[in-house]
Amino acid sequence: MEELKKVLISKFQLGDVYSQQTIVTNARHYESLSKAKSSLQQVITGIQQGITHDFLAQDIRHALYSLGEITGDITTDDLLGTIFSKFCIGK
């Protein structure tokens, strides 16, 4: 298993993978997590720059929206289409 793990890591240039790390294998989840991270980084930058709470709240809402796309709290027709295109539901 260790040899297989080394080969896979080298092929994908992932660097070191540790058992405590989370690996995201779904492209849609990865994109949503990336958006959430970006929004939260904007919140941190805004706090450091003294941005008003209204603007910080907007960035926090963007982060929550992105996470909601993963948890199912946010559903759009495109998102539902993507999810259900991967499942065979009763023929």
Long-range contacts (C-beta under 8 A, 24 or more apart in sequence): 28-69, 28-70, 28-79, 28-82, 29-70, 32-66, 32-67, 32-69, 32-70, 33-66, 33-67, 33-70, 35-62, 35-63, 35-66, 36-62, 36-63, 36-64, 36-66, 36-67, 39-63, 39-66
